[in-house]
Amino acid sequence: MADFPETVYWLALLQESGLRLNLLKPIVLRWCLTENRPLSELFQLTSLDLSATFGLPDADADRLLGVPKKLKIQAALLEKWKKEGIEPIIRTDSRYPRRLAFHLAPAMQPLVLWAQGNTPLLNQPAVTMLGQAGSSQPATEFVDELIAVLEEEQVGLVSGYARGLDRTTFEMMLATPHGFTVALLPMGLSAFAKTTNKLLSAVYGGRTVLVSPFAPDTPFDDKLAEARNLLIDHLALALLILESDDDAQARAVAAINRGLPVFVRQDTAANRELLGSGALLLTDPGEVIDWVQQALVDDAIQESEDESELESMPAPPLNVAPAAPPPAPDDDFSLRTDDVPPLDSDEALNLLGLGGDVPEVLRRKLEKRKSEE
């Protein structure tokens, strides 16, 4: 078998095996994440090994072992996409968004994200703004102030780049001197490039990253937009509802149920149920920053605990088919909602540093608090 990059094996398995994703995903997650093995080694097993290890029927095991014959095809496609500035981020890549990895149920996590632009932005703090799809006039004094505060505190905007308020606020953020954005698209990146080149300057200027969980040539579909919204809401550190509609209401309820901060702009009859369920009335843009900082600390605590748990768990034996796990409740993947002892500035910085770079927005706040203490 010729030597190919690990990414090529992932793409070939997903695109060429002919096996359903709900069958492939548990295999890939167990082999590459739980057992920390390169996917390329999976194809060194025999059909009997695959059947015994993963409970695969013989026909499916044979299909899986036929994947290496397609590696050259995927390698050529990968080179083509790289020339377009598009690169895949597989689930084991360090650039994969940590919030999706830790807060989205494994069955819902994309095995591959396709990205174009400044990929480190995927792990920078960001919020999302929801509102009526037909509305495109949010440029009130309050929204201008909100965008300015987010830019000043280095908190970005994650968006679906949908028509109306979503796209307008996205473009308002890019119109600031230093604001940054993440655009999660309901179509492939090559297909999106055929519709507009409006974002290319922001992409190549490092101000935005375009992301899609769909292969580059995938055309737009309404169902893909719904799936894309789930990723947006798990990537964001807070949901800001500027103008309420049915879609925003449903997404807000789901976010509140898993402990994500949700802000509503107006105390209207439509928002009153959300306010009663735990949403916050957004009167001061500075409040958003405070909650974003707390969410960052909560993330660091949960990620540290989850990683410690995984390290202490023995990997299942390879020669025994694993028992089917019971359905995991949504709470297993929610943000922390229990009370934790307050941290001082040094403890918070040390804890956040365990996961890599500390977001600048939080570092400055903690250092300022430390000097005041």
C-alpha positions as CSV (number, residue, x, y, z in Angstrom):
1,M,0.0,0.0,0.0
2,A,1.5,3.4,-1.0
3,D,2.2,5.9,1.6
4,F,-0.6,8.6,1.8
5,P,-1.3,11.3,4.3
6,E,-3.6,10.3,7.2
7,T,-6.3,12.7,5.9
8,V,-6.5,10.8,2.6
9,Y,-7.5,7.6,4.5
10,W,-10.3,9.5,6.3
11,L,-11.6,10.9,3.0
12,A,-11.5,7.6,1.2
13,L,-13.3,5.8,4.0
14,L,-16.1,8.3,4.1
15,Q,-16.4,8.9,0.4
16,E,-15.5,5.6,-1.2
17,S,-16.5,2.8,1.2
18,G,-20.2,2.9,0.4
19,L,-20.9,2.3,4.1
20,R,-23.4,4.5,6.1
21,L,-22.0,7.2,8.2
22,N,-23.8,6.0,11.3
23,L,-21.9,2.7,10.9
24,L,-18.5,4.3,10.2
25,K,-18.5,7.0,12.8
26,P,-18.3,4.7,15.9
27,I,-15.5,2.7,14.3
28,V,-13.4,5.8,13.5
29,L,-14.0,7.4,16.9
30,R,-13.1,4.2,18.7
31,W,-10.0,3.4,16.6
32,C,-8.6,7.0,16.3
33,L,-9.8,8.7,19.5
34,T,-10.3,6.0,22.2
35,E,-7.4,3.8,21.0
36,N,-5.3,6.6,19.5
37,R,-4.4,4.7,16.4
38,P,-3.9,6.1,12.9
39,L,-6.8,5.2,10.6
40,S,-4.3,3.8,8.0
41,E,-3.6,0.9,10.4
42,L,-7.3,-0.1,10.3
43,F,-6.9,-1.4,6.8
44,Q,-4.2,-3.8,7.9
45,L,-6.8,-5.8,9.7
46,T,-8.4,-8.9,8.1
47,S,-12.1,-9.2,7.4
48,L,-12.3,-11.6,10.3
49,D,-10.6,-9.0,12.6
50,L,-13.0,-6.3,11.6
51,S,-16.0,-8.6,12.2
52,A,-14.7,-9.6,15.6
53,T,-13.6,-6.1,16.7
54,F,-16.5,-4.0,15.4
55,G,-19.3,-6.5,14.8
56,L,-19.3,-5.8,11.1
57,P,-21.0,-8.2,8.7
58,D,-18.6,-9.9,6.3
59,A,-20.0,-7.9,3.3
60,D,-19.4,-4.6,5.1
61,A,-15.9,-5.6,6.3
62,D,-15.0,-6.5,2.7
63,R,-16.3,-3.0,1.5
64,L,-14.1,-1.3,4.2
65,L,-11.0,-3.3,3.1
66,G,-11.6,-2.2,-0.5
67,V,-11.1,1.4,0.4
68,P,-7.3,1.4,-0.2
69,K,-7.9,0.9,-3.9
70,K,-9.5,4.4,-3.9
71,L,-6.8,6.3,-2.1
72,K,-5.2,7.7,-5.3
73,I,-8.6,9.2,-6.3
74,Q,-9.0,11.0,-2.9
75,A,-5.4,12.1,-2.9
76,A,-5.9,13.8,-6.3
77,L,-9.1,15.5,-5.1
78,L,-7.3,16.7,-2.0
79,E,-4.6,18.3,-4.1
80,K,-7.2,20.0,-6.3
81,W,-9.0,21.4,-3.2
82,K,-5.8,22.6,-1.7
83,K,-5.1,24.6,-4.8
84,E,-8.5,26.3,-4.2
85,G,-7.3,27.1,-0.6
86,I,-9.6,24.5,0.9
87,E,-8.3,22.1,3.5
88,P,-10.0,19.3,5.5
89,I,-9.7,19.3,9.3
90,I,-10.2,15.7,10.5
91,R,-11.6,15.0,14.0
92,T,-8.1,14.2,15.4
93,D,-6.6,17.5,14.1
94,S,-5.5,20.0,16.8
95,R,-7.3,22.7,14.8
96,Y,-10.7,20.9,15.2
97,P,-13.0,23.2,17.3
98,R,-12.6,22.2,21.0
99,R,-16.2,23.3,21.7
100,L,-17.6,20.9,19.2
101,A,-15.4,18.1,20.5
102,F,-16.4,18.6,24.1
103,H,-19.9,19.9,24.0
104,L,-21.5,18.2,21.0
105,A,-22.7,14.6,21.2
106,P,-20.1,12.3,19.4
107,A,-22.8,11.0,17.1
108,M,-23.4,14.6,15.9
109,Q,-19.7,15.6,15.6
110,P,-18.6,15.9,11.9
111,L,-15.6,13.6,11.3
112,V,-14.3,16.2,8.8
113,L,-14.7,19.9,8.6
114,W,-13.7,21.7,5.4
115,A,-12.1,25.1,6.0
116,Q,-10.8,28.1,4.0
117,G,-9.0,30.9,5.7
118,N,-7.6,31.6,9.2
119,T,-8.3,28.2,10.9
120,P,-7.1,29.3,14.4
121,L,-10.2,31.4,14.5
122,L,-12.2,28.2,15.1
123,N,-10.9,28.1,18.6
124,Q,-11.2,31.8,19.4
125,P,-14.2,33.1,21.6
126,A,-17.2,34.0,19.5
127,V,-20.9,34.6,19.9
128,T,-23.8,34.3,17.4
129,M,-26.7,36.7,16.7
130,L,-30.1,35.3,15.8
131,G,-33.1,37.2,14.4
132,Q,-35.8,37.3,11.8
133,A,-34.5,35.9,8.5
134,G,-36.2,38.7,6.5
135,S,-34.8,41.5,8.6
136,S,-31.7,43.3,7.4
137,Q,-31.9,46.6,9.4
138,P,-30.3,46.0,12.7
139,A,-28.0,49.0,12.5
140,T,-29.3,50.7,15.6
141,E,-27.1,52.6,18.0
142,F,-27.3,49.6,20.4
143,V,-26.2,47.0,17.8
144,D,-23.4,49.3,16.7
145,E,-22.2,49.5,20.3
146,L,-22.5,45.8,20.7
147,I,-20.4,45.1,17.7
148,A,-17.8,47.6,18.9
149,V,-17.6,46.0,22.4
150,L,-17.1,42.6,20.9
151,E,-14.4,43.8,18.6
152,E,-12.6,45.7,21.4
153,E,-12.7,42.6,23.7
154,Q,-11.6,40.3,20.8
155,V,-14.8,38.3,20.8
156,G,-15.8,37.2,17.3
157,L,-19.0,36.4,15.5
158,V,-20.0,33.0,14.3
159,S,-22.6,33.1,11.6
160,G,-24.4,31.0,9.0
161,Y,-24.1,33.9,6.5
162,A,-27.8,33.6,5.8
163,R,-29.7,36.5,4.2
164,G,-31.0,39.2,6.4
165,L,-29.9,40.0,9.9
166,D,-27.4,37.1,10.1
167,R,-25.4,38.4,7.1
168,T,-25.8,42.0,8.0
169,T,-24.3,41.7,11.5
170,F,-21.6,39.4,10.0
171,E,-20.6,42.2,7.6
172,M,-20.8,44.8,10.3
173,M,-18.2,42.9,12.3
174,L,-15.9,42.7,9.3
175,A,-16.3,46.4,8.8
176,T,-14.6,47.1,12.1
177,P,-10.8,47.5,12.1
178,H,-10.0,44.2,13.9
179,G,-13.2,42.2,14.3
180,F,-13.2,38.5,13.1
181,T,-15.8,36.1,12.0
182,V,-16.5,32.4,11.4
183,A,-18.9,31.5,8.7
184,L,-20.5,28.0,8.9
185,L,-22.0,27.3,5.5
186,P,-24.9,25.0,4.5
187,M,-23.1,23.9,1.3
188,G,-19.6,22.8,0.2
189,L,-16.9,25.5,-0.1
190,S,-16.3,25.0,-3.8
191,A,-20.1,25.3,-4.4
192,F,-20.1,28.5,-2.3
193,A,-17.3,30.0,-4.3
194,K,-19.4,29.7,-7.4
195,T,-22.1,31.9,-5.8
196,T,-19.9,34.8,-4.5
197,N,-16.4,36.0,-4.1
198,K,-17.4,38.7,-1.7
199,L,-15.6,37.2,1.3
200,L,-12.3,36.4,-0.4
201,S,-10.6,39.6,0.9
202,A,-11.6,38.8,4.5
203,V,-10.5,35.1,4.0
204,Y,-7.1,36.0,2.7
205,G,-6.7,38.9,5.1
206,G,-7.1,36.5,8.0
207,R,-10.3,38.1,9.3
208,T,-12.6,35.2,8.7
209,V,-12.6,31.4,8.2
210,L,-15.2,29.7,6.0
211,V,-16.2,26.3,7.3
212,S,-18.5,23.5,6.1
213,P,-19.1,19.9,7.3
214,F,-20.0,19.0,3.8
215,A,-17.7,18.0,0.9
216,P,-16.6,20.9,-1.2
217,D,-18.9,20.3,-4.2
218,T,-22.1,19.8,-2.1
219,P,-24.9,22.2,-3.3
220,F,-27.1,24.1,-0.9
221,D,-30.0,22.3,0.7
222,D,-32.5,23.5,3.4
223,K,-31.8,20.3,5.5
224,L,-28.1,21.1,5.4
225,A,-28.9,24.5,6.7
226,E,-30.6,23.0,9.7
227,A,-27.6,20.8,10.4
228,R,-25.3,23.7,10.1
229,N,-27.3,25.7,12.7
230,L,-26.6,23.0,15.3
231,L,-22.9,23.5,14.8
232,I,-23.2,27.2,15.1
233,D,-25.0,27.0,18.3
234,H,-22.5,24.7,19.9
235,L,-19.5,26.7,18.6
236,A,-20.8,30.0,20.0
237,L,-20.2,30.9,23.7
238,A,-23.5,32.8,23.8
239,L,-26.6,33.4,21.7
240,L,-27.8,36.9,21.2
241,I,-31.4,37.2,20.0
242,L,-31.8,40.7,18.4
243,E,-35.2,40.0,16.8
244,S,-37.2,36.9,17.7
245,D,-38.8,34.4,15.3
246,D,-39.7,30.7,15.6
247,D,-36.3,29.5,14.6
248,A,-34.5,31.7,17.1
249,Q,-37.0,30.7,19.8
250,A,-36.3,27.0,19.2
251,R,-32.6,27.4,19.1
252,A,-32.7,29.5,22.3
253,V,-34.7,26.9,24.2
254,A,-32.2,24.2,23.2
255,A,-29.2,26.4,24.2
256,I,-30.8,27.3,27.6
257,N,-31.4,23.6,28.3
258,R,-27.7,22.8,27.9
259,G,-26.6,25.8,30.0
260,L,-25.5,28.2,27.3
261,P,-26.0,32.0,28.0
262,V,-28.9,33.3,25.9
263,F,-29.7,37.1,25.7
264,V,-32.8,38.6,24.3
265,R,-32.9,42.3,23.2
266,Q,-36.5,43.0,24.1
267,D,-39.0,42.1,26.9
268,T,-41.8,41.1,24.5
269,A,-44.5,38.5,24.8
270,A,-42.5,36.2,22.5
271,N,-39.4,36.5,24.7
272,R,-41.2,36.3,28.1
273,E,-41.1,32.5,28.1
274,L,-37.4,32.5,27.3
275,L,-36.8,35.0,30.1
276,G,-38.7,32.8,32.5
277,S,-36.6,29.8,31.4
278,G,-33.3,31.5,32.2
279,A,-32.6,33.9,29.2
280,L,-31.1,37.3,30.1
281,L,-32.4,40.7,29.0
282,L,-29.6,42.4,27.0
283,T,-29.4,46.0,28.1
284,D,-25.7,46.5,28.4
285,P,-23.2,45.0,25.8
286,G,-20.6,44.6,28.6
287,E,-22.8,41.9,30.1
288,V,-22.1,39.7,27.1
289,I,-18.4,39.9,27.7
290,D,-18.8,38.9,31.4
291,W,-20.7,35.8,30.4
292,V,-18.3,34.9,27.6
293,Q,-15.4,35.0,30.1
294,Q,-17.3,32.8,32.5
295,A,-18.1,30.4,29.7
296,L,-14.4,30.2,28.8
297,V,-13.6,29.3,32.4
298,D,-16.4,26.7,32.5
299,D,-15.1,25.2,29.3
300,A,-11.6,24.9,30.6
301,I,-12.9,23.2,33.8
302,Q,-15.1,20.7,31.9
303,E,-12.4,19.9,29.3
304,S,-9.8,19.3,32.1
305,E,-12.2,16.9,33.9
306,D,-13.2,15.1,30.7
307,E,-9.6,14.6,29.6
308,S,-8.7,13.2,33.0
309,E,-11.6,10.8,32.8
310,L,-10.5,9.6,29.4
311,E,-6.9,9.1,30.5
312,S,-8.0,7.0,33.4
313,M,-10.3,4.7,31.3
314,P,-8.7,1.6,29.8
315,A,-9.2,1.1,26.1
316,P,-11.5,-1.8,25.2
317,P,-9.7,-5.0,23.9
318,L,-9.4,-5.1,20.2
319,N,-10.5,-8.7,19.8
320,V,-13.9,-8.3,21.4
321,A,-16.9,-6.6,19.8
322,P,-17.9,-3.8,22.1
323,A,-21.4,-3.9,23.7
324,A,-23.7,-1.3,22.4
325,P,-23.7,1.7,24.8
326,P,-27.0,3.0,26.1
327,P,-28.3,6.2,24.6
328,A,-26.4,9.1,26.2
329,P,-28.6,11.8,27.7
330,D,-28.1,15.3,26.4
331,D,-26.9,16.4,29.8
332,D,-23.7,14.4,29.2
333,F,-22.7,16.9,26.6
334,S,-24.0,20.1,28.2
335,L,-22.0,23.0,29.6
336,R,-21.4,23.0,33.4
337,T,-24.4,24.3,35.3
338,D,-23.4,23.2,38.8
339,D,-21.7,25.6,41.2
340,V,-17.9,25.6,41.5
341,P,-15.7,27.5,43.9
342,P,-14.6,30.9,42.7
343,L,-11.1,31.0,41.2
344,D,-8.6,33.7,41.8
345,S,-6.8,35.2,38.8
346,D,-3.7,33.0,39.0
347,E,-5.7,29.8,39.3
348,A,-7.9,30.8,36.3
349,L,-4.8,31.6,34.1
350,N,-3.1,28.3,35.1
351,L,-6.3,26.3,34.4
352,L,-6.9,27.9,31.0
353,G,-3.3,27.5,30.1
354,L,-3.6,23.7,30.3
355,G,-5.6,23.7,27.1
356,G,-3.1,25.8,25.1
357,D,-3.2,29.6,24.5
358,V,-5.3,31.6,26.8
359,P,-7.7,33.8,24.8
360,E,-6.5,37.4,24.9
361,V,-9.9,38.7,25.9
362,L,-9.8,36.7,29.1
363,R,-6.0,37.1,29.8
364,R,-6.3,40.9,30.0
365,K,-9.3,40.8,32.3
366,L,-7.7,38.3,34.7
367,E,-4.4,40.3,34.8
368,K,-6.3,43.5,35.4
369,R,-8.2,41.8,38.3
370,K,-5.0,40.4,39.6
371,S,-3.4,43.8,39.8
372,E,-6.5,45.1,41.6
373,E,-6.3,42.3,44.1
